[in-house]
């Protein structure tokens, strides 16, 4: 995550949030941050955060409104491929010097970082468990089950797509008890990943 600060005027800055690994777009939005009483219009000491105003257009960054001695926070959403996640950045306290401030100088230092999620991870491997779960493993130690296919009732295989091990067809009558989208997901799993079980001879119905 990158925070890019651009000065608009005295005590008035725009901070842009970029997340390089977001699957939709790196830009997560921006907000205007005003310091001191003149720029913010609020009764705060010079150099401290007095107001945060989200910028448009989307993606939208949310900001906590000014209230004396309350947290000055920015919130935004990002997606690393496992669904949208909400991230909150605490810039400090309105009117206090315990976070981001703007005084004379050209540098600022990160004073602390609190992370309540897991470190970023890249795809490492795919494994199939004895239960039939298909699991994606990441190099940060995390694992996610991405498919639980035909574990309870199994399936009768009549044709494996003309001998192509990378394809599987699912057919049958439409039934409200089955989610067609979920069934369609089976097509993404190669037939070679399934385990065939010989249950013995077929006994025709009478």
C-alpha positions as CSV (number, residue, x, y, z in Angstrom):
1,X,0.0,0.0,0.0
2,X,1.3,3.5,-1.0
3,X,0.1,6.8,0.4
4,X,1.0,9.7,-1.9
5,X,0.7,13.2,-0.4
6,X,0.3,16.2,-2.7
7,X,0.2,19.8,-1.3
8,X,-2.8,21.8,-2.6
9,X,-2.2,25.0,-0.6
10,X,-0.9,26.0,2.8
11,X,-2.0,23.3,5.4
12,X,-4.1,21.6,2.7
13,X,-3.0,18.2,1.2
14,X,-4.5,15.4,-0.9
15,X,-3.6,11.9,0.1
16,X,-4.0,9.2,-2.6
17,X,-4.1,5.5,-1.7
18,X,-2.7,2.9,-4.1
19,X,-2.7,-0.9,-3.6
20,X,-0.6,-2.5,-6.3
21,X,-2.0,-6.0,-5.8
22,X,-5.7,-5.1,-5.9
23,X,-7.3,-7.2,-8.7
24,X,-9.6,-4.4,-9.8
25,X,-7.4,-1.3,-9.9
26,X,-4.4,0.0,-7.9
27,X,-6.1,3.3,-7.1
28,X,-8.3,3.0,-4.0
29,X,-9.3,6.6,-3.8
30,X,-8.2,9.8,-2.2
31,X,-9.1,12.4,0.5
32,X,-8.2,16.0,1.3
33,X,-6.6,16.5,4.7
34,X,-6.5,19.9,6.3
35,X,-4.2,20.9,9.1
36,X,-4.7,23.7,11.6
37,X,-7.6,26.1,12.2
38,X,-7.3,28.2,9.1
39,X,-7.5,25.5,6.5
40,X,-9.8,23.2,8.3
41,X,-12.2,25.7,9.8
42,X,-12.1,23.8,13.1
43,X,-10.6,24.9,16.5
44,X,-7.5,22.7,16.4
45,X,-3.8,23.7,17.2
46,X,-1.7,24.7,14.2
47,X,-0.1,21.7,12.5
48,X,-2.6,19.1,13.7
49,X,-5.3,17.4,11.7
50,X,-8.5,19.5,11.6
51,X,-10.6,18.0,8.8
52,X,-10.6,15.1,6.3
53,X,-12.8,15.2,3.3
54,X,-13.1,12.2,0.9
55,X,-12.5,13.0,-2.8
56,X,-14.6,11.9,-5.8
57,X,-15.0,10.1,-8.1
58,X,-15.1,6.4,-6.8
59,X,-13.6,4.3,-5.5
60,X,-14.7,6.1,-2.4
61,X,-12.6,6.6,0.7
62,X,-14.6,7.1,3.9
63,X,-13.4,9.5,6.6
64,X,-14.5,10.0,10.2
65,X,-15.9,13.5,10.6
66,X,-14.2,16.1,12.9
67,X,-14.9,15.9,16.6
68,X,-12.4,17.2,19.1
69,X,-10.0,14.5,20.4
70,X,-11.5,11.7,18.3
71,X,-9.7,9.4,15.9
72,X,-9.0,10.8,12.4
73,X,-9.4,7.8,10.2
74,X,-9.6,6.8,6.5
75,X,-11.4,3.6,5.4
76,X,-11.4,2.0,2.0
77,X,-12.0,-1.4,0.4
78,X,-9.5,-3.5,-1.5
79,X,-9.6,-7.0,-3.1
80,X,-6.6,-9.3,-3.3
81,X,-8.6,-12.0,-5.1
82,X,-10.4,-13.4,-2.1
83,X,-13.2,-10.8,-1.9
84,X,-13.4,-7.2,-0.7
85,X,-11.6,-6.4,2.5
86,X,-12.1,-3.2,4.5
87,X,-9.0,-1.4,5.7
88,X,-8.9,1.5,8.1
89,X,-5.9,3.9,8.4
90,X,-5.6,5.7,11.7
91,X,-4.0,9.1,11.0
92,X,-4.0,10.1,14.6
93,X,-6.4,12.2,16.7
94,X,-8.1,15.4,15.6
95,X,-6.3,18.4,17.2
96,X,-3.5,16.2,18.7
97,X,0.1,15.5,17.8
98,X,0.0,11.7,18.2
99,X,-0.3,11.0,14.5
100,X,0.2,12.8,11.2
101,X,1.1,16.4,11.7
102,X,2.2,19.2,9.4
103,X,5.0,21.4,10.6
104,X,8.1,22.9,8.9
105,X,10.3,20.2,7.4
106,X,10.6,17.9,4.4
107,X,10.4,14.4,6.0
108,X,8.1,12.4,8.1
109,X,8.5,9.0,9.7
110,X,6.1,6.1,10.3
111,X,5.8,5.9,14.1
112,X,3.8,2.6,14.3
113,X,1.9,0.0,12.3
114,X,-0.7,-2.3,13.6
115,X,-1.8,-5.1,11.4
116,X,-4.8,-7.4,12.2
117,X,-4.8,-9.4,9.1
118,X,-2.3,-11.8,7.5
119,X,0.8,-10.9,5.5
120,X,0.4,-10.8,1.7
121,X,0.8,-14.1,0.1
122,X,1.4,-15.5,-3.4
123,X,0.0,-18.8,-4.9
124,X,2.3,-21.7,-4.0
125,X,0.5,-25.0,-4.8
126,X,-2.8,-26.9,-5.0
127,X,-3.5,-30.0,-3.0
128,X,-6.4,-32.5,-2.8
129,X,-7.2,-33.7,0.7
130,X,-8.5,-37.2,1.5
131,X,-11.9,-35.7,2.1
132,X,-12.0,-34.5,-1.5
133,X,-11.4,-30.8,-0.7
134,X,-9.4,-29.0,-3.2
135,X,-7.1,-26.6,-1.4
136,X,-5.0,-23.6,-2.6
137,X,-1.9,-23.0,-0.6
138,X,-0.1,-19.7,-0.3
139,X,3.5,-18.9,0.6
140,X,2.4,-16.9,3.7
141,X,1.2,-20.1,5.4
142,X,-2.4,-19.6,4.6
143,X,-4.6,-22.2,2.8
144,X,-8.1,-21.9,1.3
145,X,-10.6,-24.6,0.3
146,X,-11.8,-23.6,-3.2
147,X,-13.9,-26.6,-4.0
148,X,-15.8,-29.4,-2.2
149,X,-17.0,-31.5,-5.1
150,X,-19.4,-34.4,-5.1
151,X,-18.3,-35.5,-1.6
152,X,-21.6,-36.8,-0.3
153,X,-23.3,-38.5,-3.2
154,X,-20.5,-38.7,-5.8
155,X,-21.4,-38.9,-9.5
156,X,-22.1,-41.5,-12.2
157,X,-19.6,-40.9,-15.0
158,X,-20.8,-41.9,-18.4
159,X,-18.2,-40.0,-20.6
160,X,-15.1,-38.2,-19.7
161,X,-15.3,-35.7,-22.6
162,X,-13.8,-37.9,-25.3
163,X,-10.7,-38.8,-23.3
164,X,-9.7,-35.2,-22.6
165,X,-8.4,-35.2,-19.0
166,X,-8.7,-31.4,-18.7
167,X,-12.5,-31.3,-19.3
168,X,-15.5,-32.6,-17.4
169,X,-19.1,-32.3,-18.5
170,X,-22.1,-32.0,-16.1
171,X,-25.5,-32.8,-17.4
172,X,-28.9,-33.7,-16.1
173,X,-32.4,-32.3,-15.5
174,X,-32.7,-28.9,-13.9
175,X,-33.5,-29.1,-10.2
176,X,-34.1,-26.3,-7.7
177,X,-32.0,-28.2,-5.2
178,X,-28.9,-27.6,-7.2
179,X,-27.1,-24.3,-7.9
180,X,-26.3,-24.2,-11.6
181,X,-23.5,-21.7,-10.9
182,X,-21.9,-24.1,-8.5
183,X,-22.3,-27.0,-10.9
184,X,-20.7,-24.9,-13.6
185,X,-17.7,-24.4,-11.3
186,X,-17.0,-28.2,-11.6
187,X,-15.9,-27.5,-15.2
188,X,-12.9,-25.6,-13.9
189,X,-11.6,-28.8,-12.1
190,X,-9.8,-31.2,-14.4
191,X,-11.2,-34.7,-14.5
192,X,-7.8,-36.0,-13.5
193,X,-8.3,-34.5,-10.1
194,X,-11.3,-36.7,-9.3
195,X,-11.0,-40.2,-7.8
196,X,-12.8,-43.0,-9.6
197,X,-14.4,-45.7,-7.5
198,X,-15.4,-49.1,-8.9
199,X,-18.7,-49.9,-7.0
200,X,-19.2,-53.3,-8.8
201,X,-21.6,-54.3,-11.6
202,X,-24.5,-52.2,-12.4
203,X,-27.8,-53.8,-11.4
204,X,-30.6,-52.7,-13.8
205,X,-33.9,-51.7,-12.3
206,X,-36.9,-54.0,-12.7
